[in-house]
């Protein structure tokens, strides 16, 4: 299992567009992906799950991936968050 922690620097937090980009990116991988904020864990491939987190600006997010492409998934999802959800 690969795990990485990142600070959400997007001033709008994990809003609908950002969550949709995260889910679209996460769904490119075979690994199971989990996103955790303030003690709540959700499926990183679920738009409903991500929206229910209500993650805000400057909040710590923990991304976990388990599967055959877990390292690549974590690297790319961290980059997406660090780039304020600008799809690279």
Gaussian input, Z-matrix of N, CA and C with variables (Angstrom, degrees):
# hf/3-21g

backbone

0 1
 N
 C     1     B1
 C     2     B2     1     A1
 N     3     B3     2     A2     1     D1
 C     4     B4     3     A3     2     D2
 C     5     B5     4     A4     3     D3
 N     6     B6     5     A5     4     D4
 C     7     B7     6     A6     5     D5
 C     8     B8     7     A7     6     D6
 N     9     B9     8     A8     7     D7
 C    10    B10     9     A9     8     D8
 C    11    B11    10    A10     9     D9
 N    12    B12    11    A11    10    D10
 C    13    B13    12    A12    11    D11
 C    14    B14    13    A13    12    D12
 N    15    B15    14    A14    13    D13
 C    16    B16    15    A15    14    D14
 C    17    B17    16    A16    15    D15
 N    18    B18    17    A17    16    D16
 C    19    B19    18    A18    17    D17
 C    20    B20    19    A19    18    D18
 N    21    B21    20    A20    19    D19
 C    22    B22    21    A21    20    D20
 C    23    B23    22    A22    21    D21
 N    24    B24    23    A23    22    D22
 C    25    B25    24    A24    23    D23
 C    26    B26    25    A25    24    D24
 N    27    B27    26    A26    25    D25
 C    28    B28    27    A27    26    D26
 C    29    B29    28    A28    27    D27
 N    30    B30    29    A29    28    D28
 C    31    B31    30    A30    29    D29
 C    32    B32    31    A31    30    D30
 N    33    B33    32    A32    31    D31
 C    34    B34    33    A33    32    D32
 C    35    B35    34    A34    33    D33
 N    36    B36    35    A35    34    D34
 C    37    B37    36    A36    35    D35
 C    38    B38    37    A37    36    D36
 N    39    B39    38    A38    37    D37
 C    40    B40    39    A39    38    D38
 C    41    B41    40    A40    39    D39
 N    42    B42    41    A41    40    D40
 C    43    B43    42    A42    41    D41
 C    44    B44    43    A43    42    D42
 N    45    B45    44    A44    43    D43
 C    46    B46    45    A45    44    D44
 C    47    B47    46    A46    45    D45
 N    48    B48    47    A47    46    D46
 C    49    B49    48    A48    47    D47
 C    50    B50    49    A49    48    D48
 N    51    B51    50    A50    49    D49
 C    52    B52    51    A51    50    D50
 C    53    B53    52    A52    51    D51
 N    54    B54    53    A53    52    D52
 C    55    B55    54    A54    53    D53
 C    56    B56    55    A55    54    D54
 N    57    B57    56    A56    55    D55
 C    58    B58    57    A57    56    D56
 C    59    B59    58    A58    57    D57
 N    60    B60    59    A59    58    D58
 C    61    B61    60    A60    59    D59
 C    62    B62    61    A61    60    D60
 N    63    B63    62    A62    61    D61
 C    64    B64    63    A63    62    D62
 C    65    B65    64    A64    63    D63
 N    66    B66    65    A65    64    D64
 C    67    B67    66    A66    65    D65
 C    68    B68    67    A67    66    D66
 N    69    B69    68    A68    67    D67
 C    70    B70    69    A69    68    D68
 C    71    B71    70    A70    69    D69
 N    72    B72    71    A71    70    D70
 C    73    B73    72    A72    71    D71
 C    74    B74    73    A73    72    D72
 N    75    B75    74    A74    73    D73
 C    76    B76    75    A75    74    D74
 C    77    B77    76    A76    75    D75
 N    78    B78    77    A77    76    D76
 C    79    B79    78    A78    77    D77
 C    80    B80    79    A79    78    D78
 N    81    B81    80    A80    79    D79
 C    82    B82    81    A81    80    D80
 C    83    B83    82    A82    81    D81
 N    84    B84    83    A83    82    D82
 C    85    B85    84    A84    83    D83
 C    86    B86    85    A85    84    D84
 N    87    B87    86    A86    85    D85
 C    88    B88    87    A87    86    D86
 C    89    B89    88    A88    87    D87
 N    90    B90    89    A89    88    D88
 C    91    B91    90    A90    89    D89
 C    92    B92    91    A91    90    D90
 N    93    B93    92    A92    91    D91
 C    94    B94    93    A93    92    D92
 C    95    B95    94    A94    93    D93
 N    96    B96    95    A95    94    D94
 C    97    B97    96    A96    95    D95
 C    98    B98    97    A97    96    D96
 N    99    B99    98    A98    97    D97
 C   100   B100    99    A99    98    D98
 C   101   B101   100   A100    99    D99
 N   102   B102   101   A101   100   D100
 C   103   B103   102   A102   101   D101
 C   104   B104   103   A103   102   D102
 N   105   B105   104   A104   103   D103
 C   106   B106   105   A105   104   D104
 C   107   B107   106   A106   105   D105
 N   108   B108   107   A107   106   D106
 C   109   B109   108   A108   107   D107
 C   110   B110   109   A109   108   D108
 N   111   B111   110   A110   109   D109
 C   112   B112   111   A111   110   D110
 C   113   B113   112   A112   111   D111
 N   114   B114   113   A113   112   D112
 C   115   B115   114   A114   113   D113
 C   116   B116   115   A115   114   D114
 N   117   B117   116   A116   115   D115
 C   118   B118   117   A117   116   D116
 C   119   B119   118   A118   117   D117
 N   120   B120   119   A119   118   D118
 C   121   B121   120   A120   119   D119
 C   122   B122   121   A121   120   D120
 N   123   B123   122   A122   121   D121
 C   124   B124   123   A123   122   D122
 C   125   B125   124   A124   123   D123
 N   126   B126   125   A125   124   D124
 C   127   B127   126   A126   125   D125
 C   128   B128   127   A127   126   D126
 N   129   B129   128   A128   127   D127
 C   130   B130   129   A129   128   D128
 C   131   B131   130   A130   129   D129
 N   132   B132   131   A131   130   D130
 C   133   B133   132   A132   131   D131
 C   134   B134   133   A133   132   D132
 N   135   B135   134   A134   133   D133
 C   136   B136   135   A135   134   D134
 C   137   B137   136   A136   135   D135
 N   138   B138   137   A137   136   D136
 C   139   B139   138   A138   137   D137
 C   140   B140   139   A139   138   D138
 N   141   B141   140   A140   139   D139
 C   142   B142   141   A141   140   D140
 C   143   B143   142   A142   141   D141
 N   144   B144   143   A143   142   D142
 C   145   B145   144   A144   143   D143
 C   146   B146   145   A145   144   D144
 N   147   B147   146   A146   145   D145
 C   148   B148   147   A147   146   D146
 C   149   B149   148   A148   147   D147
 N   150   B150   149   A149   148   D148
 C   151   B151   150   A150   149   D149
 C   152   B152   151   A151   150   D150
 N   153   B153   152   A152   151   D151
 C   154   B154   153   A153   152   D152
 C   155   B155   154   A154   153   D153
 N   156   B156   155   A155   154   D154
 C   157   B157   156   A156   155   D155
 C   158   B158   157   A157   156   D156
 N   159   B159   158   A158   157   D157
 C   160   B160   159   A159   158   D158
 C   161   B161   160   A160   159   D159
 N   162   B162   161   A161   160   D160
 C   163   B163   162   A162   161   D161
 C   164   B164   163   A163   162   D162
 N   165   B165   164   A164   163   D163
 C   166   B166   165   A165   164   D164
 C   167   B167   166   A166   165   D165
 N   168   B168   167   A167   166   D166
 C   169   B169   168   A168   167   D167
 C   170   B170   169   A169   168   D168
 N   171   B171   170   A170   169   D169
 C   172   B172   171   A171   170   D170
 C   173   B173   172   A172   171   D171
 N   174   B174   173   A173   172   D172
 C   175   B175   174   A174   173   D173
 C   176   B176   175   A175   174   D174
 N   177   B177   176   A176   175   D175
 C   178   B178   177   A177   176   D176
 C   179   B179   178   A178   177   D177
 N   180   B180   179   A179   178   D178
 C   181   B181   180   A180   179   D179
 C   182   B182   181   A181   180   D180
 N   183   B183   182   A182   181   D181
 C   184   B184   183   A183   182   D182
 C   185   B185   184   A184   183   D183
 N   186   B186   185   A185   184   D184
 C   187   B187   186   A186   185   D185
 C   188   B188   187   A187   186   D186
 N   189   B189   188   A188   187   D187
 C   190   B190   189   A189   188   D188
 C   191   B191   190   A190   189   D189
 N   192   B192   191   A191   190   D190
 C   193   B193   192   A192   191   D191
 C   194   B194   193   A193   192   D192
 N   195   B195   194   A194   193   D193
 C   196   B196   195   A195   194   D194
 C   197   B197   196   A196   195   D195
 N   198   B198   197   A197   196   D196
 C   199   B199   198   A198   197   D197
 C   200   B200   199   A199   198   D198
 N   201   B201   200   A200   199   D199
 C   202   B202   201   A201   200   D200
 C   203   B203   202   A202   201   D201
 N   204   B204   203   A203   202   D202
 C   205   B205   204   A204   203   D203
 C   206   B206   205   A205   204   D204
 N   207   B207   206   A206   205   D205
 C   208   B208   207   A207   206   D206
 C   209   B209   208   A208   207   D207
 N   210   B210   209   A209   208   D208
 C   211   B211   210   A210   209   D209
 C   212   B212   211   A211   210   D210
 N   213   B213   212   A212   211   D211
 C   214   B214   213   A213   212   D212
 C   215   B215   214   A214   213   D213
 N   216   B216   215   A215   214   D214
 C   217   B217   216   A216   215   D215
 C   218   B218   217   A217   216   D216
 N   219   B219   218   A218   217   D217
 C   220   B220   219   A219   218   D218
 C   221   B221   220   A220   219   D219
 N   222   B222   221   A221   220   D220
 C   223   B223   222   A222   221   D221
 C   224   B224   223   A223   222   D222
 N   225   B225   224   A224   223   D223
 C   226   B226   225   A225   224   D224
 C   227   B227   226   A226   225   D225
 N   228   B228   227   A227   226   D226
 C   229   B229   228   A228   227   D227
 C   230   B230   229   A229   228   D228
 N   231   B231   230   A230   229   D229
 C   232   B232   231   A231   230   D230
 C   233   B233   232   A232   231   D231
 N   234   B234   233   A233   232   D232
 C   235   B235   234   A234   233   D233
 C   236   B236   235   A235   234   D234
 N   237   B237   236   A236   235   D235
 C   238   B238   237   A237   236   D236
 C   239   B239   238   A238   237   D237
 N   240   B240   239   A239   238   D238
 C   241   B241   240   A240   239   D239
 C   242   B242   241   A241   240   D240
 N   243   B243   242   A242   241   D241
 C   244   B244   243   A243   242   D242
 C   245   B245   244   A244   243   D243
 N   246   B246   245   A245   244   D244
 C   247   B247   246   A246   245   D245
 C   248   B248   247   A247   246   D246
 N   249   B249   248   A248   247   D247
 C   250   B250   249   A249   248   D248
 C   251   B251   250   A250   249   D249
 N   252   B252   251   A251   250   D250
 C   253   B253   252   A252   251   D251
 C   254   B254   253   A253   252   D252
 N   255   B255   254   A254   253   D253
 C   256   B256   255   A255   254   D254
 C   257   B257   256   A256   255   D255
 N   258   B258   257   A257   256   D256
 C   259   B259   258   A258   257   D257
 C   260   B260   259   A259   258   D258
 N   261   B261   260   A260   259   D259
 C   262   B262   261   A261   260   D260
 C   263   B263   262   A262   261   D261

   B1=1.4483
   B2=1.5270
   B3=1.3139
   B4=1.4592
   B5=1.5252
   B6=1.3362
   B7=1.4655
   B8=1.5222
   B9=1.3206
   B10=1.4633
   B11=1.5281
   B12=1.3218
   B13=1.4645
   B14=1.5193
   B15=1.3171
   B16=1.4622
   B17=1.5285
   B18=1.3229
   B19=1.4644
   B20=1.5248
   B21=1.3119
   B22=1.4665
   B23=1.5255
   B24=1.3127
   B25=1.4646
   B26=1.5264
   B27=1.3165
   B28=1.4525
   B29=1.5264
   B30=1.3299
   B31=1.4679
   B32=1.5146
   B33=1.3227
   B34=1.4682
   B35=1.5207
   B36=1.3218
   B37=1.4544
   B38=1.5200
   B39=1.3107
   B40=1.4629
   B41=1.5288
   B42=1.3327
   B43=1.4677
   B44=1.5284
   B45=1.2989
   B46=1.4683
   B47=1.5270
   B48=1.3259
   B49=1.4650
   B50=1.5209
   B51=1.3277
   B52=1.4673
   B53=1.5287
   B54=1.3232
   B55=1.4646
   B56=1.5295
   B57=1.3255
   B58=1.4638
   B59=1.5292
   B60=1.3254
   B61=1.4638
   B62=1.5232
   B63=1.3295
   B64=1.4578
   B65=1.5282
   B66=1.3187
   B67=1.4685
   B68=1.5279
   B69=1.3256
   B70=1.4743
   B71=1.5234
   B72=1.3200
   B73=1.4653
   B74=1.5244
   B75=1.3342
   B76=1.4682
   B77=1.5265
   B78=1.3071
   B79=1.4630
   B80=1.5233
   B81=1.3160
   B82=1.4639
   B83=1.5282
   B84=1.3349
   B85=1.4630
   B86=1.5183
   B87=1.3310
   B88=1.4612
   B89=1.5165
   B90=1.3231
   B91=1.4619
   B92=1.5271
   B93=1.3305
   B94=1.4598
   B95=1.5194
   B96=1.3243
   B97=1.4616
   B98=1.5217
   B99=1.3313
   B100=1.4552
   B101=1.5247
   B102=1.3157
   B103=1.4541
   B104=1.5210
   B105=1.3186
   B106=1.4625
   B107=1.5264
   B108=1.3344
   B109=1.4658
   B110=1.5207
   B111=1.3225
   B112=1.4709
   B113=1.5366
   B114=1.3317
   B115=1.4586
   B116=1.5157
   B117=1.3280
   B118=1.4657
   B119=1.5289
   B120=1.3395
   B121=1.4625
   B122=1.5219
   B123=1.3427
   B124=1.4661
   B125=1.5232
   B126=1.3137
   B127=1.4542
   B128=1.5247
   B129=1.3262
   B130=1.4586
   B131=1.5156
   B132=1.3322
   B133=1.4596
   B134=1.5301
   B135=1.3357
   B136=1.4617
   B137=1.5267
   B138=1.3251
   B139=1.4665
   B140=1.5362
   B141=1.3204
   B142=1.4717
   B143=1.5304
   B144=1.3308
   B145=1.4532
   B146=1.5174
   B147=1.3296
   B148=1.4572
   B149=1.5231
   B150=1.3044
   B151=1.4641
   B152=1.5313
   B153=1.3208
   B154=1.4709
   B155=1.5313
   B156=1.3430
   B157=1.4602
   B158=1.5277
   B159=1.3242
   B160=1.4563
   B161=1.5223
   B162=1.3359
   B163=1.4620
   B164=1.5266
   B165=1.3142
   B166=1.4610
   B167=1.5228
   B168=1.3193
   B169=1.4613
   B170=1.5221
   B171=1.3195
   B172=1.4635
   B173=1.5248
   B174=1.3068
   B175=1.4613
   B176=1.5323
   B177=1.3279
   B178=1.4571
   B179=1.5217
   B180=1.3286
   B181=1.4598
   B182=1.5184
   B183=1.3291
   B184=1.4564
   B185=1.5210
   B186=1.3296
   B187=1.4595
   B188=1.5206
   B189=1.3253
   B190=1.4653
   B191=1.5088
   B192=1.3115
   B193=1.4631
   B194=1.5158
   B195=1.3294
   B196=1.4590
   B197=1.5121
   B198=1.3200
   B199=1.4546
   B200=1.5157
   B201=1.3266
   B202=1.4608
   B203=1.5311
   B204=1.3274
   B205=1.4653
   B206=1.5312
   B207=1.3336
   B208=1.4644
   B209=1.5317
   B210=1.3206
   B211=1.4695
   B212=1.5241
   B213=1.3209
   B214=1.4651
   B215=1.5290
   B216=1.3253
   B217=1.4615
   B218=1.5267
   B219=1.3264
   B220=1.4672
   B221=1.5230
   B222=1.3187
   B223=1.4681
   B224=1.5214
   B225=1.3216
   B226=1.4651
   B227=1.5240
   B228=1.3244
   B229=1.4599
   B230=1.5270
   B231=1.3172
   B232=1.4709
   B233=1.5228
   B234=1.3331
   B235=1.4679
   B236=1.5221
   B237=1.3275
   B238=1.4614
   B239=1.5299
   B240=1.3171
   B241=1.4665
   B242=1.5262
   B243=1.3192
   B244=1.4684
   B245=1.5255
   B246=1.3276
   B247=1.4682
   B248=1.5170
   B249=1.3390
   B250=1.4723
   B251=1.5260
   B252=1.3210
   B253=1.4648
   B254=1.5169
   B255=1.3237
   B256=1.4612
   B257=1.5133
   B258=1.3188
   B259=1.4659
   B260=1.5227
   B261=1.3369
   B262=1.4707
   B263=1.5074
   A1=108.83
   A2=115.67
   A3=122.39
   A4=108.44
   A5=116.28
   A6=121.45
   A7=108.43
   A8=115.51
   A9=121.01
   A10=108.00
   A11=115.91
   A12=121.31
   A13=108.43
   A14=115.82
   A15=122.03
   A16=108.42
   A17=116.04
   A18=121.39
   A19=108.34
   A20=116.44
   A21=122.82
   A22=108.75
   A23=117.58
   A24=122.66
   A25=113.00
   A26=117.31
   A27=121.59
   A28=107.80
   A29=117.96
   A30=121.17
   A31=113.43
   A32=117.54
   A33=121.07
   A34=112.01
   A35=117.64
   A36=120.84
   A37=111.40
   A38=115.55
   A39=121.02
   A40=108.55
   A41=115.43
   A42=122.35
   A43=110.81
   A44=116.98
   A45=122.22
   A46=113.30
   A47=118.06
   A48=119.94
   A49=110.47
   A50=116.65
   A51=120.76
   A52=110.69
   A53=116.51
   A54=120.56
   A55=110.56
   A56=116.67
   A57=120.58
   A58=110.86
   A59=117.51
   A60=120.68
   A61=111.14
   A62=116.79
   A63=120.67
   A64=110.14
   A65=116.82
   A66=121.52
   A67=110.57
   A68=116.37
   A69=119.46
   A70=110.40
   A71=116.52
   A72=120.22
   A73=111.25
   A74=117.06
   A75=121.65
   A76=111.58
   A77=116.45
   A78=120.47
   A79=113.49
   A80=117.99
   A81=121.28
   A82=111.28
   A83=116.81
   A84=121.31
   A85=111.41
   A86=115.20
   A87=121.08
   A88=111.77
   A89=117.29
   A90=122.26
   A91=111.74
   A92=114.90
   A93=120.48
   A94=106.94
   A95=116.79
   A96=121.35
   A97=109.17
   A98=114.95
   A99=121.86
   A100=108.52
   A101=116.27
   A102=122.11
   A103=107.62
   A104=116.20
   A105=121.11
   A106=109.99
   A107=115.55
   A108=122.13
   A109=107.56
   A110=116.33
   A111=124.25
   A112=113.73
   A113=115.79
   A114=121.33
   A115=115.80
   A116=117.92
   A117=121.79
   A118=109.14
   A119=116.54
   A120=122.36
   A121=109.52
   A122=115.12
   A123=120.16
   A124=109.63
   A125=115.02
   A126=122.74
   A127=108.40
   A128=116.74
   A129=121.67
   A130=114.32
   A131=117.04
   A132=120.60
   A133=111.25
   A134=116.33
   A135=121.74
   A136=110.55
   A137=116.54
   A138=120.52
   A139=110.49
   A140=116.91
   A141=120.68
   A142=109.52
   A143=116.57
   A144=120.61
   A145=111.81
   A146=116.89
   A147=120.41
   A148=111.77
   A149=117.26
   A150=120.43
   A151=110.81
   A152=116.56
   A153=119.85
   A154=112.33
   A155=117.80
   A156=120.41
   A157=111.80
   A158=116.12
   A159=119.65
   A160=112.40
   A161=117.01
   A162=121.16
   A163=110.36
   A164=115.47
   A165=122.65
   A166=111.25
   A167=114.93
   A168=123.58
   A169=110.58
   A170=115.91
   A171=124.76
   A172=114.11
   A173=117.64
   A174=121.35
   A175=109.66
   A176=115.40
   A177=121.24
   A178=109.83
   A179=115.79
   A180=122.44
   A181=108.51
   A182=116.15
   A183=120.99
   A184=107.38
   A185=115.17
   A186=121.28
   A187=108.00
   A188=116.45
   A189=122.41
   A190=108.67
   A191=115.92
   A192=121.21
   A193=108.38
   A194=114.74
   A195=120.23
   A196=108.68
   A197=115.32
   A198=119.97
   A199=111.17
   A200=115.83
   A201=120.95
   A202=114.63
   A203=118.31
   A204=120.85
   A205=111.08
   A206=115.97
   A207=121.39
   A208=113.61
   A209=118.18
   A210=120.12
   A211=111.35
   A212=116.31
   A213=120.55
   A214=110.49
   A215=116.60
   A216=120.93
   A217=110.80
   A218=116.88
   A219=121.16
   A220=110.45
   A221=117.18
   A222=120.60
   A223=111.55
   A224=116.32
   A225=119.93
   A226=112.84
   A227=118.18
   A228=120.28
   A229=111.33
   A230=117.25
   A231=120.63
   A232=109.86
   A233=117.17
   A234=120.84
   A235=111.29
   A236=116.73
   A237=120.90
   A238=110.46
   A239=117.22
   A240=121.05
   A241=110.59
   A242=117.02
   A243=120.52
   A244=112.19
   A245=117.72
   A246=122.27
   A247=111.88
   A248=116.39
   A249=122.62
   A250=112.67
   A251=115.20
   A252=123.07
   A253=113.48
   A254=115.12
   A255=119.77
   A256=104.82
   A257=116.09
   A258=122.13
   A259=109.14
   A260=115.81
   A261=120.63
   A262=111.96
   D1=135.97
   D2=176.67
   D3=-107.01
   D4=136.81
   D5=-179.00
   D6=-136.49
   D7=139.19
   D8=177.94
   D9=-143.11
   D10=143.53
   D11=177.42
   D12=-112.41
   D13=138.36
   D14=-178.10
   D15=-141.96
   D16=151.06
   D17=176.91
   D18=-95.86
   D19=131.13
   D20=-179.72
   D21=-76.17
   D22=105.44
   D23=-177.07
   D24=-99.15
   D25=1.75
   D26=176.95
   D27=-73.99
   D28=118.12
   D29=-174.35
   D30=-59.48
   D31=-25.31
   D32=179.10
   D33=-87.59
   D34=1.20
   D35=-178.81
   D36=71.64
   D37=-156.73
   D38=-179.31
   D39=-91.77
   D40=70.30
   D41=-178.67
   D42=-78.26
   D43=-179.21
   D44=-172.24
   D45=-58.20
   D46=-46.75
   D47=-178.19
   D48=-66.06
   D49=-43.36
   D50=179.49
   D51=-63.36
   D52=-43.15
   D53=179.17
   D54=-63.20
   D55=-40.26
   D56=179.48
   D57=-64.29
   D58=-40.72
   D59=177.52
   D60=-65.13
   D61=-40.75
   D62=178.72
   D63=-62.26
   D64=-47.28
   D65=-178.92
   D66=-63.38
   D67=-43.06
   D68=178.92
   D69=-60.64
   D70=-42.61
   D71=178.75
   D72=-67.67
   D73=-44.08
   D74=-178.73
   D75=-61.62
   D76=-36.12
   D77=-177.58
   D78=-72.15
   D79=-5.26
   D80=176.09
   D81=-78.90
   D82=-9.63
   D83=-174.56
   D84=-112.18
   D85=149.79
   D86=177.97
   D87=-78.03
   D88=-24.53
   D89=-177.35
   D90=-64.35
   D91=151.75
   D92=170.87
   D93=-77.25
   D94=133.58
   D95=-176.85
   D96=-122.87
   D97=133.15
   D98=179.86
   D99=-124.71
   D100=139.75
   D101=175.54
   D102=-118.53
   D103=133.49
   D104=-177.92
   D105=-126.27
   D106=134.84
   D107=174.85
   D108=-144.12
   D109=138.56
   D110=-179.62
   D111=41.47
   D112=41.58
   D113=175.70
   D114=86.04
   D115=-6.99
   D116=178.93
   D117=-98.00
   D118=133.36
   D119=178.41
   D120=-113.30
   D121=137.22
   D122=177.67
   D123=-136.67
   D124=161.18
   D125=174.37
   D126=-67.76
   D127=120.96
   D128=-178.50
   D129=-70.38
   D130=-4.89
   D131=178.70
   D132=-105.23
   D133=12.44
   D134=-177.44
   D135=-117.69
   D136=116.00
   D137=179.14
   D138=-62.06
   D139=-39.32
   D140=178.66
   D141=-62.64
   D142=-44.07
   D143=179.42
   D144=-60.36
   D145=-47.94
   D146=-179.05
   D147=-63.60
   D148=-41.48
   D149=179.48
   D150=-65.47
   D151=-33.80
   D152=-178.85
   D153=-70.77
   D154=-18.81
   D155=177.88
   D156=-64.87
   D157=-36.55
   D158=-178.28
   D159=62.05
   D160=35.36
   D161=-178.69
   D162=-65.67
   D163=134.83
   D164=-174.98
   D165=-112.46
   D166=168.05
   D167=177.20
   D168=-51.32
   D169=136.75
   D170=177.69
   D171=70.62
   D172=11.58
   D173=178.72
   D174=-86.07
   D175=146.99
   D176=177.99
   D177=-81.69
   D178=130.47
   D179=176.60
   D180=-117.08
   D181=136.19
   D182=175.15
   D183=-111.76
   D184=122.97
   D185=178.88
   D186=-107.07
   D187=128.22
   D188=177.37
   D189=-121.66
   D190=143.63
   D191=175.31
   D192=-140.03
   D193=139.61
   D194=177.75
   D195=-137.23
   D196=119.68
   D197=179.94
   D198=154.00
   D199=-171.62
   D200=-172.05
   D201=-66.77
   D202=-23.92
   D203=-177.92
   D204=-122.31
   D205=31.49
   D206=-173.75
   D207=-59.95
   D208=-41.66
   D209=-177.76
   D210=-65.99
   D211=-44.44
   D212=178.40
   D213=-63.46
   D214=-41.66
   D215=179.73
   D216=-60.71
   D217=-49.20
   D218=-179.70
   D219=-60.53
   D220=-47.33
   D221=-178.80
   D222=-56.55
   D223=-47.92
   D224=-176.70
   D225=-71.81
   D226=-35.98
   D227=179.34
   D228=-71.30
   D229=-36.10
   D230=175.07
   D231=-63.72
   D232=-44.46
   D233=177.94
   D234=-59.60
   D235=-40.96
   D236=179.37
   D237=-60.10
   D238=-45.88
   D239=179.89
   D240=-67.62
   D241=-44.80
   D242=-179.13
   D243=-64.10
   D244=-25.59
   D245=178.07
   D246=-94.47
   D247=20.57
   D248=177.16
   D249=55.41
   D250=39.08
   D251=174.31
   D252=64.82
   D253=30.58
   D254=170.19
   D255=-88.08
   D256=113.73
   D257=-174.69
   D258=-67.16
   D259=116.80
   D260=-176.93
   D261=-93.46

